[in-house]
């Protein structure tokens, strides 16, 4: 998950210029919310892996795919704060 966050902060032009990407690249980005969002997004695949007898489905790339992790990271990327212009 963390590698996906760094990859998006560096290589995704839509995310690379965000406040969060700057925090990631500075080494002080909070990632707890993204960890939980990714866990929630891949929960069904993980549970299916457990039910089918996989011992460590979170480490099996055919159960929890890199694409699923990256999709969850992008979908839950923290937005920049809204700029409020005083009247």
Phi, psi and omega in degrees: 000314181297321177297322178296319178299313180296319179299317179291322179296329181270312194254353181262109184299335179283339183248338188297337182257025180263162176301319182295319178299321178295322177295318179301310183292336176277350177084016181230027179279131173288129183244358184303315181298322178291321177303314180293321180295319178293317178302317179295319183293329183256008184303315183297316179296319179298313180297322177296322177296318178297314182296332181269007174092010177286129183289322181223070186297337178291340178260355180268110186294346176271353177261300175253103188278156175299323179298321178294321179295312180298318178301318179292322178298311181296316182295335184247016179300129182298129180286156173292150176298148179289134178276123180254120178263121181297146181292000000 
